Amino acid sequence: MHPLPGRRTPRPARPLTAAPPTAALLPALLLATLTACTSSDDGAGASATAAGGVKLAKAGQLTTCTHLPYPPFQSEIDGRVQGFDVSLIDLVAKELGVRQTILDTPFENFKTGAFLNSGQCDVAAAGMTITAERRKNVDFSDPYFDATQAVLVDRNSGLTSLADVKAKGARLGAQAQTTGEDYAKKQGFDPVSFESSDAVLSGLRTGQVKAVIIDYPVVQGWLKTKTNADAFRVVDNLNTGEQYGFTVRKGNTKLLAAINKALTQARSDGTYKTLYEKWIGPYDATATSSPAASPSAS
């Protein structure tokens, strides 16, 4: 039976294909696969040891949990999962001498760290905001992206801002389990919850909602398509002080250090800027996150 509009239906985790490693990385991958040894990882089950003593769920690979689609951070393009998050975690995998594999999982698991704690994944990368509540269950990397919330409406709606959406009693949509949804609720809305970012856009396109609130980079990606740009417009860009981080199982200090090292290196050698411009848009160093950050309260 079909789910009701705006309702979320849980879906099982599914493995996906990430972009293939570069030729230069293949010898390191072969060496890591041949030399990795199985060990116990504090109750998380059998794992393999990569460069730097980092213990992984499976030998020769860094298993990443994500939730698709969430362009431009992760989505399936030409049969492979690609995006800003994917490219950054590829740098971590290269540092460890392994390849990245991706597991598509329900977004609610990111709040609890369930797939990390069970040993199904090593790292979670899902355009996830660093919050105090989430830090109770997982360890966050240094922030790698500053995010704002955008309010997108139909060009013919007559709506001019989030305040106008509220004043006119227009129906607002948001992606479930996200800080955008949390923000809307704090502003007194009862938003329609959608399972994915694609479902959010579909809800706006079909008239289920008159406006949506979601991370601005996602909206930027949508508006690159002419049909979307002709149909919708941004009426608010809300600076909620959010920063994205990657997560690992609590206490997994070696993997966390490897992630932070890769992020720092990418910033210093220009790789971060290159990837940002490829996936997000024009790079502004003052608008991207620095290593020092306090978690959002939402």
C-alpha positions as a Markdown table, in Angstrom:
| # | Residue | x | y | z |
|---|---|---|---|---|
| 1 | Met | 0.0 | 0.0 | 0.0 |
| 2 | His | 1.2 | 3.5 | -0.8 |
| 3 | Pro | 2.2 | 5.8 | 2.1 |
| 4 | Leu | 0.1 | 8.9 | 2.8 |
| 5 | Pro | 1.4 | 12.1 | 1.4 |
| 6 | Gly | 4.1 | 13.6 | 3.7 |
| 7 | Arg | 4.4 | 10.4 | 5.7 |
| 8 | Arg | 7.7 | 8.6 | 6.1 |
| 9 | Thr | 8.0 | 4.9 | 5.3 |
| 10 | Pro | 11.1 | 3.2 | 6.9 |
| 11 | Arg | 13.4 | 1.5 | 4.3 |
| 12 | Pro | 16.1 | -1.0 | 4.8 |
| 13 | Ala | 19.8 | -0.2 | 4.5 |
| 14 | Arg | 21.1 | -0.9 | 1.0 |
| 15 | Pro | 24.7 | -1.0 | -0.3 |
| 16 | Leu | 25.5 | 1.3 | -3.2 |
| 17 | Thr | 28.3 | 1.9 | -5.6 |
| 18 | Ala | 30.6 | 4.9 | -5.0 |
| 19 | Ala | 32.9 | 6.5 | -7.6 |
| 20 | Pro | 35.8 | 4.1 | -8.4 |
| 21 | Pro | 39.2 | 4.9 | -6.9 |
| 22 | Thr | 41.8 | 6.5 | -9.0 |
| 23 | Ala | 44.5 | 4.5 | -10.6 |
| 24 | Ala | 47.1 | 6.0 | -8.3 |
| 25 | Leu | 45.3 | 4.7 | -5.3 |
| 26 | Leu | 45.0 | 1.1 | -6.5 |
| 27 | Pro | 48.4 | -0.2 | -5.3 |
| 28 | Ala | 47.7 | 1.2 | -1.8 |
| 29 | Leu | 44.3 | -0.5 | -1.8 |
| 30 | Leu | 45.8 | -3.8 | -2.8 |
| 31 | Leu | 48.4 | -3.6 | -0.1 |
| 32 | Ala | 45.8 | -2.6 | 2.5 |
| 33 | Thr | 43.6 | -5.6 | 1.5 |
| 34 | Leu | 46.5 | -8.1 | 1.6 |
| 35 | Thr | 47.9 | -6.8 | 4.9 |
| 36 | Ala | 44.7 | -6.0 | 6.9 |
| 37 | Cys | 44.2 | -8.2 | 9.9 |
| 38 | Thr | 41.0 | -9.1 | 11.8 |
| 39 | Ser | 40.6 | -7.9 | 15.3 |
| 40 | Ser | 38.0 | -7.2 | 18.0 |
| 41 | Asp | 36.7 | -3.6 | 18.2 |
| 42 | Asp | 35.3 | -3.0 | 21.7 |
| 43 | Gly | 32.3 | -5.2 | 21.1 |
| 44 | Ala | 31.5 | -3.9 | 17.7 |
| 45 | Gly | 32.4 | -7.3 | 16.1 |
| 46 | Ala | 35.2 | -8.4 | 13.8 |
| 47 | Ser | 37.0 | -5.6 | 12.1 |
| 48 | Ala | 40.1 | -4.9 | 10.1 |
| 49 | Thr | 43.0 | -2.6 | 10.9 |
| 50 | Ala | 43.9 | 0.0 | 8.3 |
| 51 | Ala | 46.7 | 2.6 | 8.3 |
| 52 | Gly | 47.3 | 4.3 | 11.6 |
| 53 | Gly | 45.8 | 1.5 | 13.5 |
| 54 | Val | 42.2 | 2.5 | 12.5 |
| 55 | Lys | 39.8 | -0.4 | 12.9 |
| 56 | Leu | 37.2 | -0.8 | 10.2 |
| 57 | Ala | 34.0 | -2.8 | 9.9 |
| 58 | Lys | 35.3 | -4.6 | 6.8 |
| 59 | Ala | 38.8 | -5.3 | 5.6 |
| 60 | Gly | 40.0 | -3.0 | 2.7 |
| 61 | Gln | 37.1 | -0.6 | 2.9 |
| 62 | Leu | 35.7 | 2.4 | 4.7 |
| 63 | Thr | 32.0 | 1.9 | 5.0 |
| 64 | Thr | 30.0 | 5.1 | 5.0 |
| 65 | Cys | 26.4 | 5.3 | 6.1 |
| 66 | Thr | 24.4 | 8.0 | 4.2 |
| 67 | His | 20.8 | 8.8 | 3.3 |
| 68 | Leu | 19.9 | 9.3 | -0.3 |
| 69 | Pro | 19.2 | 11.5 | -2.1 |
| 70 | Tyr | 20.7 | 14.7 | -0.7 |
| 71 | Pro | 22.3 | 16.6 | -3.5 |
| 72 | Pro | 24.8 | 18.1 | -3.8 |
| 73 | Phe | 26.2 | 16.2 | -0.8 |
| 74 | Gln | 25.3 | 12.7 | -1.9 |
| 75 | Ser | 23.1 | 11.3 | -4.7 |
| 76 | Glu | 23.1 | 8.7 | -7.4 |
| 77 | Ile | 24.5 | 10.1 | -10.6 |
| 78 | Asp | 25.1 | 7.8 | -13.7 |
| 79 | Gly | 24.6 | 4.8 | -11.4 |
| 80 | Arg | 27.2 | 5.8 | -8.8 |
| 81 | Val | 26.8 | 7.7 | -5.6 |
| 82 | Gln | 28.6 | 11.1 | -5.9 |
| 83 | Gly | 28.7 | 14.4 | -4.1 |
| 84 | Phe | 30.6 | 16.8 | -1.8 |
| 85 | Asp | 30.4 | 14.4 | 1.2 |
| 86 | Val | 31.4 | 11.4 | -0.9 |
| 87 | Ser | 34.4 | 13.3 | -2.3 |
| 88 | Leu | 35.6 | 14.4 | 1.1 |
| 89 | Ile | 35.3 | 10.9 | 2.6 |
| 90 | Asp | 37.2 | 9.5 | -0.4 |
| 91 | Leu | 40.1 | 11.6 | 0.9 |
| 92 | Val | 39.8 | 9.8 | 4.2 |
| 93 | Ala | 39.7 | 6.4 | 2.5 |
| 94 | Lys | 42.9 | 7.4 | 0.6 |
| 95 | Glu | 44.6 | 8.4 | 3.8 |
| 96 | Leu | 43.8 | 4.9 | 5.2 |
| 97 | Gly | 44.8 | 3.1 | 2.1 |
| 98 | Val | 41.3 | 1.6 | 1.5 |
| 99 | Arg | 38.3 | 2.3 | -0.7 |
| 100 | Gln | 35.0 | 3.9 | 0.3 |
| 101 | Thr | 31.8 | 1.9 | 0.1 |
| 102 | Ile | 28.4 | 3.4 | 0.8 |
| 103 | Leu | 25.3 | 2.1 | 2.6 |
| 104 | Asp | 22.0 | 3.9 | 2.2 |
| 105 | Thr | 20.2 | 4.0 | 5.6 |
| 106 | Pro | 17.2 | 5.7 | 7.2 |
| 107 | Phe | 18.0 | 9.2 | 8.4 |
| 108 | Glu | 16.7 | 8.6 | 11.9 |
| 109 | Asn | 19.6 | 6.3 | 12.5 |
| 110 | Phe | 22.0 | 9.2 | 12.3 |
| 111 | Lys | 20.6 | 10.7 | 15.5 |
| 112 | Thr | 21.1 | 7.5 | 17.4 |
| 113 | Gly | 24.3 | 6.3 | 15.8 |
| 114 | Ala | 22.6 | 2.9 | 15.5 |
| 115 | Phe | 24.5 | 1.7 | 12.4 |
| 116 | Leu | 27.8 | 3.0 | 13.8 |
| 117 | Asn | 27.3 | 1.3 | 17.1 |
| 118 | Ser | 26.3 | -2.0 | 15.5 |
| 119 | Gly | 29.4 | -2.0 | 13.4 |
| 120 | Gln | 27.6 | -1.9 | 10.1 |
| 121 | Cys | 29.3 | 1.4 | 9.2 |
| 122 | Asp | 32.5 | 3.2 | 10.1 |
| 123 | Val | 31.5 | 6.7 | 9.4 |
| 124 | Ala | 28.2 | 8.6 | 8.7 |
| 125 | Ala | 28.1 | 11.3 | 6.1 |
| 126 | Ala | 24.7 | 12.8 | 5.4 |
| 127 | Gly | 24.9 | 16.6 | 5.4 |
| 128 | Met | 24.3 | 16.3 | 9.1 |
| 129 | Thr | 24.3 | 19.3 | 11.4 |
| 130 | Ile | 26.4 | 19.2 | 14.6 |
| 131 | Thr | 24.1 | 19.4 | 17.6 |
| 132 | Ala | 24.4 | 18.9 | 21.3 |
| 133 | Glu | 21.7 | 16.3 | 21.2 |
| 134 | Arg | 23.3 | 14.2 | 18.5 |
| 135 | Arg | 26.7 | 14.5 | 20.3 |
| 136 | Lys | 25.2 | 12.4 | 23.1 |
| 137 | Asn | 25.2 | 9.4 | 20.8 |
| 138 | Val | 28.1 | 9.9 | 18.3 |
| 139 | Asp | 31.4 | 11.8 | 18.0 |
| 140 | Phe | 31.6 | 14.5 | 15.4 |
| 141 | Ser | 34.5 | 15.5 | 13.2 |
| 142 | Asp | 35.6 | 19.1 | 12.8 |
| 143 | Pro | 32.9 | 21.0 | 10.9 |
| 144 | Tyr | 33.4 | 20.9 | 7.2 |
| 145 | Phe | 30.5 | 23.1 | 6.0 |
| 146 | Asp | 28.4 | 26.1 | 7.2 |
| 147 | Ala | 24.7 | 25.7 | 6.3 |
| 148 | Thr | 21.8 | 28.1 | 6.2 |
| 149 | Gln | 18.1 | 27.2 | 5.9 |
| 150 | Ala | 16.3 | 28.4 | 2.7 |
| 151 | Val | 12.6 | 28.9 | 2.3 |
| 152 | Leu | 11.5 | 28.0 | -1.2 |
| 153 | Val | 8.0 | 28.8 | -2.6 |
| 154 | Asp | 6.1 | 28.6 | -5.9 |
| 155 | Arg | 6.7 | 31.8 | -7.9 |
| 156 | Asn | 2.9 | 32.3 | -8.2 |
| 157 | Ser | 2.2 | 31.8 | -4.5 |
| 158 | Gly | 2.5 | 35.4 | -3.5 |
| 159 | Leu | 4.5 | 34.4 | -0.4 |
| 160 | Thr | 7.4 | 36.7 | 0.4 |
| 161 | Ser | 9.1 | 35.2 | 3.6 |
| 162 | Leu | 8.8 | 32.6 | 6.3 |
| 163 | Ala | 6.9 | 35.1 | 8.4 |
| 164 | Asp | 4.5 | 35.6 | 5.5 |
| 165 | Val | 4.0 | 31.9 | 5.2 |
| 166 | Lys | 3.0 | 31.8 | 8.8 |
| 167 | Ala | 0.8 | 34.9 | 8.6 |
| 168 | Lys | -1.2 | 33.5 | 5.7 |
| 169 | Gly | -1.5 | 30.0 | 7.2 |
| 170 | Ala | 0.2 | 28.5 | 4.2 |
| 171 | Arg | 1.2 | 24.8 | 4.5 |
| 172 | Leu | 5.0 | 24.4 | 5.1 |
| 173 | Gly | 7.0 | 21.2 | 4.2 |
| 174 | Ala | 10.3 | 20.0 | 5.6 |
| 175 | Gln | 12.5 | 16.9 | 5.5 |
| 176 | Ala | 11.8 | 14.7 | 8.5 |
| 177 | Gln | 14.4 | 14.4 | 11.3 |
| 178 | Thr | 16.3 | 17.4 | 10.1 |
| 179 | Thr | 17.2 | 20.7 | 11.7 |
| 180 | Gly | 15.0 | 22.5 | 9.1 |
| 181 | Glu | 12.0 | 20.6 | 10.5 |
| 182 | Asp | 13.2 | 21.4 | 14.0 |
| 183 | Tyr | 13.5 | 25.1 | 13.2 |
| 184 | Ala | 10.1 | 25.2 | 11.6 |
| 185 | Lys | 8.5 | 23.7 | 14.7 |
| 186 | Lys | 10.3 | 26.2 | 17.0 |
| 187 | Gln | 8.8 | 29.0 | 14.9 |
| 188 | Gly | 5.3 | 27.6 | 15.6 |
| 189 | Phe | 4.7 | 25.6 | 12.4 |
| 190 | Asp | 3.4 | 22.1 | 12.2 |
| 191 | Pro | 5.3 | 21.2 | 9.0 |
| 192 | Val | 4.4 | 18.3 | 6.7 |
| 193 | Ser | 7.3 | 15.8 | 7.0 |
| 194 | Phe | 8.8 | 14.2 | 3.9 |
| 195 | Glu | 11.2 | 11.3 | 4.0 |
| 196 | Ser | 13.8 | 12.7 | 1.6 |
| 197 | Ser | 14.8 | 16.0 | -0.1 |
| 198 | Asp | 13.4 | 14.7 | -3.4 |
| 199 | Ala | 10.1 | 14.2 | -1.7 |
| 200 | Val | 10.2 | 17.7 | -0.3 |
| 201 | Leu | 10.6 | 19.1 | -3.8 |
| 202 | Ser | 7.8 | 16.8 | -5.1 |
| 203 | Gly | 5.5 | 18.0 | -2.3 |
| 204 | Leu | 6.1 | 21.6 | -3.4 |
| 205 | Arg | 5.7 | 20.8 | -7.1 |
| 206 | Thr | 2.4 | 19.0 | -6.6 |
| 207 | Gly | 0.9 | 21.5 | -4.3 |
| 208 | Gln | 0.9 | 19.4 | -1.1 |
| 209 | Val | 2.7 | 22.3 | 0.5 |
| 210 | Lys | 3.0 | 26.0 | -0.5 |
| 211 | Ala | 6.5 | 26.5 | 0.9 |
| 212 | Val | 9.4 | 24.3 | 2.1 |
| 213 | Ile | 12.3 | 24.9 | 4.4 |
| 214 | Ile | 15.5 | 23.0 | 3.8 |
| 215 | Asp | 19.3 | 23.5 | 3.7 |
| 216 | Tyr | 20.2 | 26.2 | 1.2 |
| 217 | Pro | 22.8 | 24.1 | -0.7 |
| 218 | Val | 20.1 | 21.6 | -1.6 |
| 219 | Val | 17.9 | 24.4 | -2.9 |
| 220 | Gln | 20.9 | 25.7 | -4.9 |
| 221 | Gly | 21.2 | 22.3 | -6.6 |
| 222 | Trp | 17.5 | 22.3 | -7.4 |
| 223 | Leu | 17.6 | 25.7 | -9.0 |
| 224 | Lys | 20.3 | 24.7 | -11.3 |
| 225 | Thr | 17.6 | 23.0 | -13.3 |
| 226 | Lys | 15.8 | 25.5 | -15.5 |
| 227 | Thr | 12.3 | 24.1 | -14.9 |
| 228 | Asn | 12.8 | 24.4 | -11.2 |
| 229 | Ala | 14.3 | 27.9 | -11.5 |
| 230 | Asp | 11.3 | 29.0 | -13.6 |
| 231 | Ala | 8.8 | 27.5 | -11.1 |
| 232 | Phe | 10.2 | 28.4 | -7.7 |
| 233 | Arg | 12.1 | 31.1 | -5.9 |
| 234 | Val | 13.9 | 31.6 | -2.5 |
| 235 | Val | 12.1 | 34.1 | -0.3 |
| 236 | Asp | 14.2 | 33.6 | 2.9 |
| 237 | Asn | 17.7 | 32.5 | 3.7 |
| 238 | Leu | 18.0 | 31.9 | 7.4 |
| 239 | Asn | 21.3 | 31.9 | 9.2 |
| 240 | Thr | 20.7 | 29.3 | 11.9 |
| 241 | Gly | 24.4 | 28.9 | 12.9 |
| 242 | Glu | 24.5 | 25.3 | 11.6 |
| 243 | Gln | 27.6 | 23.5 | 10.7 |
| 244 | Tyr | 27.9 | 20.0 | 9.2 |
| 245 | Gly | 30.2 | 17.3 | 10.5 |
| 246 | Phe | 30.9 | 13.6 | 9.8 |
| 247 | Thr | 30.2 | 11.2 | 12.7 |
| 248 | Val | 31.8 | 8.0 | 14.1 |
| 249 | Arg | 31.0 | 5.7 | 16.9 |
| 250 | Lys | 31.7 | 7.2 | 20.3 |
| 251 | Gly | 35.3 | 6.6 | 21.3 |
| 252 | Asn | 36.6 | 5.8 | 17.8 |
| 253 | Thr | 39.4 | 8.4 | 18.2 |
| 254 | Lys | 41.7 | 7.0 | 15.6 |
| 255 | Leu | 39.2 | 7.2 | 12.8 |
| 256 | Leu | 38.1 | 10.6 | 14.0 |
| 257 | Ala | 41.7 | 11.8 | 13.9 |
| 258 | Ala | 42.1 | 10.5 | 10.4 |
| 259 | Ile | 39.0 | 12.3 | 9.2 |
| 260 | Asn | 40.1 | 15.6 | 10.8 |
| 261 | Lys | 43.6 | 15.2 | 9.3 |
| 262 | Ala | 42.1 | 14.7 | 5.8 |
| 263 | Leu | 39.9 | 17.7 | 6.2 |
| 264 | Thr | 42.8 | 19.9 | 7.4 |
| 265 | Gln | 45.0 | 18.7 | 4.5 |
| 266 | Ala | 42.3 | 19.4 | 2.0 |
| 267 | Arg | 41.9 | 22.9 | 3.2 |
| 268 | Ser | 45.6 | 23.6 | 3.1 |
| 269 | Asp | 46.4 | 22.1 | -0.3 |
| 270 | Gly | 43.4 | 23.6 | -2.1 |
| 271 | Thr | 41.5 | 20.3 | -2.6 |
| 272 | Tyr | 38.6 | 21.5 | -0.4 |
| 273 | Lys | 38.2 | 24.6 | -2.6 |
| 274 | Thr | 38.2 | 22.5 | -5.7 |
| 275 | Leu | 35.6 | 20.1 | -4.5 |
| 276 | Tyr | 33.5 | 22.9 | -3.0 |
| 277 | Glu | 33.4 | 24.7 | -6.4 |
| 278 | Lys | 32.6 | 21.5 | -8.2 |
| 279 | Trp | 29.6 | 20.5 | -6.0 |
| 280 | Ile | 28.4 | 23.6 | -4.2 |
| 281 | Gly | 29.3 | 26.7 | -6.1 |
| 282 | Pro | 31.5 | 29.8 | -5.9 |
| 283 | Tyr | 33.9 | 29.4 | -2.9 |
| 284 | Asp | 33.9 | 32.0 | -0.2 |
| 285 | Ala | 36.5 | 31.2 | 2.5 |
| 286 | Thr | 34.7 | 33.4 | 5.0 |
| 287 | Ala | 31.5 | 31.4 | 4.6 |
| 288 | Thr | 33.0 | 28.0 | 5.1 |
| 289 | Ser | 33.4 | 26.4 | 8.5 |
| 290 | Ser | 36.6 | 26.6 | 10.6 |
| 291 | Pro | 37.8 | 23.8 | 12.9 |
| 292 | Ala | 36.5 | 25.5 | 16.0 |
| 293 | Ala | 32.7 | 25.2 | 16.4 |
| 294 | Ser | 30.1 | 24.8 | 19.0 |
| 295 | Pro | 27.2 | 22.6 | 18.3 |
| 296 | Ser | 23.8 | 24.0 | 17.4 |
| 297 | Ala | 21.2 | 23.8 | 20.0 |
| 298 | Ser | 18.7 | 22.2 | 17.6 |
